[in-house]
Every structure is written in C-alpha cells, then in structure tokens.
Amino acid sequence: MALMKWEPSEGLTALRREMHRLFERFFEDGPMHLWERPGEPAVEVSDTPEAVVVKTQVPGVPKDKLQLTITEDTLTLKGEMQEEEKKEGKNYYRREFHYGAFSRTIPLPANIQAEKATAELKDGLLEVTLPKSKEAKVTQIPIKAS
C-alpha cells in the first residue's frame, strides 16, 4: 500500500477557487449568467418588424451534428460537440471545453411562419431567421390632427 501526503486544506482551496469564479462571473457578466448550464450554447434573440432572429454560438460543431425544431412558440436546438481523439502523453493543466450532446429551447417573442424559416451556419455562428406571421407583424397607424 502506497502512502499519500494528506493536505487538510485541499478541499477548502478548491471551494475558495470556485467561490472566487462565481463572484467574478457575477460582477463581470451579471447575475443572469449564474443560471446558465455549462455546455449549453450562448443565444441571442432579436425581434425586428419582419422576423425574429436567433443567433447561437456553436463553435466546432458541424452542421450535420445540429438539429432545429420549431413549434408554435419555441425553437429547439440540439447538437453534439465531439471530443478530439485522445492522444497518449497529453497532460492537461486546465480543461474548460464541454463535450457531448446539448439541447436548448428558446421561447419566441412572436408567432412565426415556420415553413419560411432559414438557418445559416458560418464560422461557428448559427443564425436562424424566423419570418413573423401576418398577425404578429407590427402595424403603425398614422394619427391625423383635427
């Protein structure tokens, strides 16, 4: 049986490091980032008069590993990030990449025409354009002075 050196403060050091990282993210990115789940892609949803545009960061994920599903009021993105082949003799000092399957459901702010939706993947950024239905389009009514 091999003897191992016992470090009584090792667990506290790891806890301190994680707490430091938590507070760092809170003050840099804001409190909403605390509830993000690791491995989920970052999402940006914008609403224009004609369409809802969803941008998602999926670096390193080929288009054949991505799947989009549209329902009445949600867009679901599923995909898989595969790990590179493990090479013998490679020692990691830090590993922050997330590998494996992911799924993200995004609520849509307006009714859309799913059959006219388009998606484009370029340089790790997936952009989905969802044209609004006629009921959802904003119509401005001019006001006449009397």
N, CA, C and O of each residue as an XYZ file, in Angstrom:
584
protein
N       0.848     -1.165      0.000
C       0.000      0.000      0.000
C       0.899      1.235      0.000
O       1.826      1.347      0.803
N       0.605      2.163     -0.922
C       1.405      3.375     -1.044
C       0.896      4.444     -0.085
O      -0.308      4.572      0.135
N       1.799      5.190      0.466
C       1.438      6.290      1.347
C       1.266      7.563      0.523
O       2.042      7.845     -0.390
N       0.233      8.317      0.868
C      -0.024      9.573      0.166
C       0.008     10.715      1.163
O      -0.443     10.571      2.300
N       0.537     11.839      0.738
C       0.577     13.007      1.598
C      -0.830     13.585      1.718
O      -1.522     13.767      0.717
N      -1.241     13.868      2.935
C      -2.584     14.409      3.178
C      -2.501     15.906      3.340
O      -1.739     16.414      4.163
N      -3.291     16.613      2.547
C      -3.365     18.067      2.616
C      -4.729     18.431      3.190
O      -5.722     18.374      2.465
N      -4.813     18.803      4.463
C      -6.111     19.077      5.072
C      -6.853     20.257      4.458
O      -8.082     20.299      4.517
N      -6.150     21.208      3.876
C      -6.817     22.396      3.334
C      -7.104     22.282      1.836
O      -7.564     23.249      1.231
N      -6.846     21.133      1.231
C      -7.025     20.979     -0.214
C      -8.482     21.202     -0.631
O      -8.736     21.870     -1.633
N      -9.426     20.663      0.107
C     -10.840     20.852     -0.206
C     -11.270     22.298     -0.064
O     -12.070     22.788     -0.862
N     -10.751     22.985      0.939
C     -11.082     24.390      1.129
C     -10.505     25.261      0.022
O     -11.114     26.257     -0.367
N      -9.358     24.897     -0.477
C      -8.744     25.643     -1.567
C      -9.603     25.543     -2.827
O      -9.808     26.539     -3.521
N     -10.096     24.361     -3.118
C     -10.969     24.175     -4.285
C     -12.274     24.947     -4.110
O     -12.762     25.550     -5.065
N     -12.843     24.937     -2.912
C     -14.065     25.674     -2.635
C     -13.835     27.179     -2.806
O     -14.658     27.870     -3.407
N     -12.721     27.679     -2.278
C     -12.393     29.099     -2.410
C     -12.254     29.486     -3.877
O     -12.729     30.543     -4.290
N     -11.607     28.636     -4.660
C     -11.421     28.895     -6.085
C     -12.769     28.977     -6.809
O     -12.977     29.864     -7.637
N     -13.672     28.064     -6.500
C     -14.992     28.065     -7.144
C     -15.818     29.272     -6.718
O     -16.529     29.849     -7.541
N     -15.739     29.663     -5.457
C     -16.460     30.845     -4.985
C     -15.910     32.106     -5.661
O     -16.669     32.997     -6.040
N     -14.592     32.170     -5.805
C     -13.969     33.302     -6.480
C     -14.474     33.391     -7.919
O     -14.809     34.480     -8.387
N     -14.531     32.271     -8.622
C     -15.001     32.222    -10.004
C     -16.475     32.642    -10.087
O     -16.868     33.349    -11.015
N     -17.283     32.208     -9.122
C     -18.695     32.559     -9.089
C     -18.881     34.070     -8.951
O     -19.657     34.668     -9.696
N     -18.178     34.688     -8.007
C     -18.283     36.128     -7.816
C     -17.710     36.896     -9.002
O     -18.233     37.946     -9.376
N     -16.650     36.383     -9.585
C     -16.045     37.018    -10.747
C     -17.047     37.065    -11.891
O     -17.202     38.105    -12.530
N     -17.729     35.956    -12.158
C     -18.734     35.914    -13.225
C     -19.913     36.814    -12.902
O     -20.474     37.444    -13.798
N     -20.295     36.883    -11.633
C     -21.435     37.703    -11.238
C     -21.170     39.173    -11.551
O     -22.026     39.846    -12.125
N     -20.003     39.673    -11.183
C     -19.714     41.083    -11.360
C     -19.283     41.430    -12.782
O     -19.442     42.576    -13.201
N     -18.742     40.475    -13.534
C     -18.351     40.759    -14.911
C     -19.525     40.631    -15.868
O     -19.732     41.506    -16.708
N     -20.302     39.548    -15.754
C     -21.348     39.246    -16.722
C     -22.750     39.543    -16.220
O     -23.686     39.585    -17.018
N     -22.920     39.747    -14.940
C     -24.246     39.988    -14.387
C     -24.841     38.721    -13.807
O     -24.356     37.625    -14.087
N     -25.884     38.853    -13.003
C     -26.434     37.699    -12.298
C     -27.093     36.660    -13.197
O     -27.201     35.503    -12.792
N     -27.540     37.022    -14.399
C     -28.230     36.049    -15.247
C     -27.303     34.923    -15.687
O     -27.767     33.813    -15.951
N     -26.009     35.187    -15.771
C     -25.075     34.150    -16.216
C     -24.867     33.057    -15.170
O     -24.334     31.995    -15.489
N     -25.275     33.298    -13.943
C     -25.086     32.291    -12.911
C     -25.978     31.079    -13.141
O     -25.662     29.979    -12.687
N     -27.089     31.275    -13.843
C     -28.033     30.176    -14.052
C     -27.806     29.444    -15.353
O     -28.519     28.483    -15.643
N     -26.834     29.864    -16.150
C     -26.522     29.132    -17.369
C     -25.968     27.764    -17.002
O     -25.225     27.616    -16.031
N     -26.335     26.788    -17.779
C     -25.804     25.462    -17.535
C     -24.590     25.265    -18.434
O     -24.647     25.594    -19.619
N     -23.501     24.737    -17.901
C     -22.309     24.558    -18.720
C     -22.593     23.653    -19.908
O     -23.321     22.667    -19.791
N     -22.023     23.989    -21.030
C     -22.186     23.178    -22.210
C     -23.311     23.638    -23.110
O     -23.370     23.228    -24.269
N     -24.211     24.482    -22.613
C     -25.278     24.998    -23.459
C     -24.730     26.157    -24.278
O     -23.973     26.980    -23.763
N     -25.110     26.226    -25.550
C     -24.603     27.322    -26.372
C     -25.218     28.669    -25.974
O     -26.366     28.739    -25.535
N     -24.438     29.719    -26.135
C     -24.934     31.074    -25.871
C     -25.909     31.466    -26.972
O     -25.720     31.104    -28.133
N     -26.957     32.210    -26.606
C     -28.020     32.556    -27.542
C     -28.289     34.053    -27.502
O     -28.198     34.689    -26.452
N     -28.621     34.603    -28.667
C     -29.027     35.995    -28.784
C     -30.295     36.023    -29.634
O     -30.285     35.552    -30.771
N     -31.385     36.570    -29.095
C     -32.664     36.635    -29.811
C     -33.003     38.094    -30.041
O     -33.041     38.886    -29.100
N     -33.252     38.453    -31.312
C     -33.649     39.824    -31.623
C     -34.976     39.811    -32.368
O     -35.300     38.864    -33.085
N     -35.726     40.873    -32.182
C     -37.056     40.997    -32.748
C     -37.062     42.195    -33.684
O     -36.876     43.327    -33.238
N     -37.273     41.962    -34.983
C     -37.359     43.035    -35.963
C     -38.814     43.130    -36.416
O     -39.606     42.247    -36.086
N     -39.188     44.161    -37.154
C     -40.578     44.252    -37.611
C     -41.012     43.084    -38.498
O     -42.193     42.738    -38.521
N     -40.080     42.473    -39.225
C     -40.427     41.407    -40.162
C     -40.137     39.998    -39.666
O     -40.766     39.043    -40.123
N     -39.180     39.849    -38.727
C     -38.760     38.497    -38.333
C     -38.188     38.481    -36.922
O     -37.865     39.515    -36.337
N     -38.078     37.260    -36.402
C     -37.357     37.004    -35.160
C     -36.050     36.345    -35.588
O     -36.060     35.366    -36.335
N     -34.927     36.880    -35.117
C     -33.619     36.348    -35.493
C     -32.956     35.767    -34.252
O     -32.808     36.445    -33.235
N     -32.558     34.496    -34.352
C     -31.895     33.806    -33.248
C     -30.478     33.477    -33.689
O     -30.266     32.806    -34.699
N     -29.505     33.963    -32.912
C     -28.097     33.646    -33.184
C     -27.583     32.788    -32.040
O     -27.854     33.056    -30.869
N     -26.835     31.753    -32.399
C     -26.328     30.811    -31.407
C     -24.867     30.505    -31.707
O     -24.494     30.270    -32.856
N     -24.043     30.509    -30.657
C     -22.636     30.158    -30.817
C     -22.483     28.644    -30.696
O     -22.787     28.061    -29.656
N     -22.012     28.019    -31.766
C     -21.761     26.574    -31.761
C     -20.411     26.278    -32.415
O     -20.353     25.585    -33.431
N     -19.314     26.805    -31.830
C     -18.009     26.610    -32.451
C     -17.600     25.143    -32.470
O     -17.760     24.427    -31.482
N     -17.076     24.716    -33.594
C     -16.580     23.354    -33.713
C     -17.648     22.297    -33.943
O     -17.333     21.108    -33.986
N     -18.904     22.704    -34.091
C     -19.982     21.733    -34.326
C     -20.352     21.787    -35.805
O     -20.795     22.829    -36.288
N     -20.177     20.676    -36.535
C     -20.544     20.680    -37.955
C     -22.067     20.672    -38.125
O     -22.796     20.263    -37.222
N     -22.539     21.129    -39.291
C     -23.988     21.252    -39.488
C     -24.711     19.908    -39.438
O     -25.896     19.862    -39.110
N     -24.018     18.818    -39.757
C     -24.690     17.508    -39.683
C     -24.873     17.027    -38.245
O     -25.534     16.013    -38.018
N     -24.302     17.734    -37.276
C     -24.487     17.400    -35.856
C     -25.468     18.355    -35.179
O     -25.615     18.324    -33.957
N     -26.143     19.209    -35.965
C     -27.115     20.160    -35.431
C     -28.514     19.815    -35.926
O     -28.684     19.340    -37.049
N     -29.510     20.058    -35.084
C     -30.905     19.816    -35.450
C     -31.759     20.949    -34.889
O     -31.663     21.279    -33.707
N     -32.595     21.541    -35.741
C     -33.502     22.611    -35.336
C     -34.935     22.121    -35.420
O     -35.319     21.467    -36.390
N     -35.731     22.440    -34.396
C     -37.142     22.089    -34.376
C     -37.922     23.326    -33.958
O     -37.591     23.979    -32.968
N     -38.969     23.640    -34.730
C     -39.793     24.805    -34.434
C     -41.191     24.332    -34.056
O     -41.789     23.513    -34.754
N     -41.708     24.858    -32.938
C     -43.097     24.641    -32.561
C     -43.799     25.990    -32.625
O     -43.248     26.949    -33.166
N     -44.991     26.074    -32.087
C     -45.764     27.321    -32.154
C     -45.016     28.507    -31.565
O     -45.002     29.590    -32.151
N     -44.396     28.308    -30.407
C     -43.774     29.450    -29.727
C     -42.360     29.177    -29.232
O     -41.845     29.928    -28.404
N     -41.718     28.110    -29.726
C     -40.349     27.810    -29.307
C     -39.498     27.325    -30.480
O     -39.996     26.797    -31.474
N     -38.208     27.527    -30.319
C     -37.212     26.987    -31.236
C     -36.298     26.114    -30.396
O     -35.759     26.570    -29.388
N     -36.119     24.860    -30.800
C     -35.251     23.950    -30.061
C     -34.044     23.612    -30.919
O     -34.172     23.211    -32.076
N     -32.868     23.783    -30.324
C     -31.608     23.460    -30.977
C     -30.989     22.284    -30.247
O     -30.797     22.325    -29.031
N     -30.678     21.234    -30.997
C     -29.985     20.074    -30.433
C     -28.716     19.861    -31.235
O     -28.673     20.115    -32.439
N     -27.693     19.397    -30.557
C     -26.438     19.144    -31.239
C     -25.502     18.322    -30.391
O     -25.831     17.901    -29.282
N     -24.328     18.106    -30.942
C     -23.332     17.333    -30.212
C     -21.944     17.856    -30.538
O     -21.573     18.019    -31.701
N     -21.192     18.114    -29.483
C     -19.795     18.536    -29.610
C     -18.947     17.319    -29.290
O     -18.976     16.809    -28.170
N     -18.191     16.858    -30.275
C     -17.388     15.658    -30.062
C     -15.967     16.025    -29.678
O     -15.373     16.967    -30.202
N     -15.446     15.244    -28.740
C     -14.086     15.459    -28.251
C     -13.099     14.920    -29.274
O     -13.349     13.908    -29.928
N     -11.973     15.612    -29.399
C     -10.926     15.137    -30.297
C     -10.373     13.822    -29.770
O     -10.524     13.495    -28.593
N      -9.740     13.087    -30.645
C      -9.169     11.808    -30.226
C      -8.145     12.036    -29.123
O      -7.331     12.958    -29.188
N      -8.202     11.183    -28.115
C      -7.244     11.316    -27.014
C      -5.885     10.809    -27.473
O      -5.756      9.754    -28.095
N      -4.898     11.595    -27.144
C      -3.536     11.230    -27.525
C      -2.770     10.884    -26.256
O      -2.858     11.583    -25.247
N      -2.037      9.822    -26.326
C      -1.234      9.392    -25.187
C      -0.148     10.426    -24.926
O       0.395     11.027    -25.853
N       0.152     10.618    -23.675
C       1.213     11.535    -23.289
C       0.770     12.981    -23.186
O       1.599     13.863    -22.962
N      -0.531     13.246    -23.347
C      -1.033     14.618    -23.255
C      -1.575     14.835    -21.852
O      -2.540     14.191    -21.441
N      -0.942     15.751    -21.119
C      -1.388     16.084    -19.771
C      -2.022     17.465    -19.793
O      -1.402     18.435    -20.229
N      -3.249     17.551    -19.325
C      -3.957     18.826    -19.313
C      -3.718     19.545    -17.995
O      -3.715     18.932    -16.927
N      -3.520     20.848    -18.086
C      -3.424     21.678    -16.887
C      -4.764     22.330    -16.589
O      -5.069     22.676    -15.448
N      -5.560     22.490    -17.647
C      -6.884     23.090    -17.484
C      -7.762     22.589    -18.624
O      -7.339     22.575    -19.779
N      -8.989     22.177    -18.296
C      -9.941     21.734    -19.310
C     -11.278     22.408    -19.049
O     -11.945     22.118    -18.055
N     -11.667     23.313    -19.950
C     -12.921     24.026    -19.800
C     -13.874     23.770    -20.956
O     -15.014     24.234    -20.919
N     -13.445     23.051    -21.971
C     -14.323     22.731    -23.086
C     -15.366     21.734    -22.605
O     -15.090     20.876    -21.766
N     -16.574     21.864    -23.156
C     -17.649     20.938    -22.820
C     -17.943     20.080    -24.041
O     -18.122     20.594    -25.145
N     -17.992     18.793    -23.837
C     -18.242     17.857    -24.922
C     -19.512     17.089    -24.638
O     -19.948     16.972    -23.493
N     -20.096     16.566    -25.702
C     -21.294     15.749    -25.558
C     -22.499     16.433    -26.180
O     -22.382     17.476    -26.823
N     -23.646     15.831    -25.976
C     -24.890     16.329    -26.546
C     -25.400     17.521    -25.746
O     -25.210     17.599    -24.532
N     -26.053     18.447    -26.446
C     -26.670     19.590    -25.783
C     -28.024     19.846    -26.423
O     -28.284     19.435    -27.554
N     -28.875     20.529    -25.682
C     -30.196     20.898    -26.174
C     -30.564     22.227    -25.550
O     -30.349     22.439    -24.356
N     -31.120     23.128    -26.357
C     -31.512     24.438    -25.854
C     -32.844     24.806    -26.485
O     -32.973     24.806    -27.709
N     -33.837     25.119    -25.658
C     -35.141     25.538    -26.138
C     -35.292     27.026    -25.866
O     -35.148     27.486    -24.733
N     -35.586     27.772    -26.930
C     -35.672     29.223    -26.845
C     -37.117     29.646    -27.074
O     -37.682     29.349    -28.127
N     -37.734     30.339    -26.102
C     -39.085     30.850    -26.334
C     -39.049     31.992    -27.347
O     -38.168     32.850    -27.294
N     -40.007     31.996    -28.267
C     -40.055     33.025    -29.301
C     -41.029     34.131    -28.895
O     -42.102     33.844    -28.363
N     -40.663     35.405    -29.145
C     -41.499     36.514    -28.695
C     -42.714     36.806    -29.571
O     -43.536     37.648    -29.211
N     -42.847     36.119    -30.732
C     -43.968     36.389    -31.634
C     -44.319     35.120    -32.404
O     -43.530     34.177    -32.461
N     -45.523     35.110    -33.001
C     -45.916     33.996    -33.864
C     -45.115     34.090    -35.155
O     -44.933     35.176    -35.707
N     -44.641     32.950    -35.627
C     -43.778     32.943    -36.806
C     -44.319     31.993    -37.869
O     -45.207     31.182    -37.607
N     -43.769     32.110    -39.068
C     -44.111     31.220    -40.176
C     -42.987     30.184    -40.270
O     -41.957     30.433    -40.896
N     -43.187     29.047    -39.659
C     -42.136     28.022    -39.576
C     -41.686     27.541    -40.945
O     -40.506     27.246    -41.134
N     -42.599     27.456    -41.899
C     -42.254     26.936    -43.224
C     -41.329     27.872    -44.001
O     -40.712     27.443    -44.977
N     -41.218     29.130    -43.596
C     -40.359     30.090    -44.280
C     -39.067     30.377    -43.509
O     -38.311     31.275    -43.881
N     -38.816     29.635    -42.458
C     -37.614     29.847    -41.643
C     -36.366     29.433    -42.415
O     -36.393     28.487    -43.202
N     -35.271     30.157    -42.177
C     -33.986     29.816    -42.789
C     -32.919     29.750    -41.702
O     -33.029     30.405    -40.666
N     -31.889     28.953    -41.953
C     -30.787     28.813    -40.997
C     -29.473     28.794    -41.772
O     -29.365     28.171    -42.829
N     -28.477     29.492    -41.222
C     -27.164     29.545    -41.852
C     -26.093     29.384    -40.785
O     -26.121     30.056    -39.754
N     -25.144     28.480    -41.044
C     -24.025     28.235    -40.138
C     -22.760     28.770    -40.792
O     -22.369     28.326    -41.871
N     -22.118     29.741    -40.118
C     -20.900     30.331    -40.670
C     -19.954     30.666    -39.530
O     -20.315     31.404    -38.613
N     -18.748     30.126    -39.585
C     -17.691     30.401    -38.609
C     -18.146     30.150    -37.168
O     -17.824     30.930    -36.271
N     -18.887     29.074    -36.946
C     -19.311     28.716    -35.599
C     -20.500     29.500    -35.078
O     -20.847     29.382    -33.902
N     -21.135     30.303    -35.934
C     -22.306     31.081    -35.538
C     -23.492     30.616    -36.372
O     -23.480     30.714    -37.599
N     -24.509     30.111    -35.696
C     -25.733     29.663    -36.361
C     -26.748     30.797    -36.273
O     -27.087     31.253    -35.181
N     -27.229     31.246    -37.424
C     -28.227     32.311    -37.462
C     -29.513     31.768    -38.069
O     -29.530     31.312    -39.212
N     -30.588     31.825    -37.290
C     -31.893     31.337    -37.725
C     -32.814     32.548    -37.865
O     -33.006     33.311    -36.919
N     -33.379     32.710    -39.060
C     -34.314     33.803    -39.321
C     -35.709     33.219    -39.429
O     -35.971     32.356    -40.267
N     -36.602     33.698    -38.572
C     -37.969     33.194    -38.498
C     -38.933     34.321    -38.865
O     -39.229     35.168    -38.023
N     -39.435     34.350    -40.118
C     -40.364     35.420    -40.506
C     -41.624     35.392    -39.645
O     -42.153     34.327    -39.327
N     -42.091     36.582    -39.277
C     -43.296     36.681    -38.451
C     -44.546     36.399    -39.289
O     -44.581     36.653    -40.492
N     -45.557     35.873    -38.622
C     -46.843     35.692    -39.294
C     -47.520     37.048    -39.411
O     -47.137     37.996    -38.725
N     -48.530     37.147    -40.280
C     -49.197     38.433    -40.507
C     -49.792     38.992    -39.229
O     -49.782     40.207    -39.029
N     -50.314     38.130    -38.353
C     -50.908     38.606    -37.098
C     -49.856     39.205    -36.174
O     -50.160     40.102    -35.388
N     -48.634     38.723    -36.260
C     -47.589     39.159    -35.338
C     -46.871     40.427    -35.794
O     -46.214     41.086    -34.988
N     -46.989     40.775    -37.077
C     -46.291     41.959    -37.572
C     -46.881     43.220    -36.957
O     -48.093     43.341    -36.779
N     -46.003     44.143    -36.641
C     -46.413     45.407    -36.039
C     -46.855     46.356    -37.144
O     -46.133     46.571    -38.117
N     -48.031     46.914    -36.987
C     -48.545     47.881    -37.948
C     -48.731     49.208    -37.243
O     -49.402     49.292    -36.214
N     -48.134     50.238    -37.801
C     -48.294     51.568    -37.220
C     -49.446     52.274    -37.923
O     -49.590     52.222    -39.145
N     -50.256     52.933    -37.110
C     -51.409     53.648    -37.645
C     -51.118     55.145    -37.534
O     -50.845     55.638    -36.439
N     -51.172     55.875    -38.654
C     -50.912     57.304    -38.579
C     -52.037     58.032    -37.848
O     -53.204     57.655    -37.949
N     -51.675     59.059    -37.126
C     -52.651     59.834    -36.365
C     -52.868     61.150    -37.102
O     -51.925     61.877    -37.414
N     -54.121     61.429    -37.364
C     -54.459     62.675    -38.072
C     -54.810     63.734    -37.037
O     -55.495     63.459    -36.051
N     -54.343     64.913    -37.272
C     -54.699     66.027    -36.391
C     -55.979     66.671    -36.910
O     -56.142     66.834    -38.120
N     -56.887     67.039    -36.014
C     -58.124     67.670    -36.469
C     -58.284     69.062    -35.919
O     -59.276     69.730    -36.208
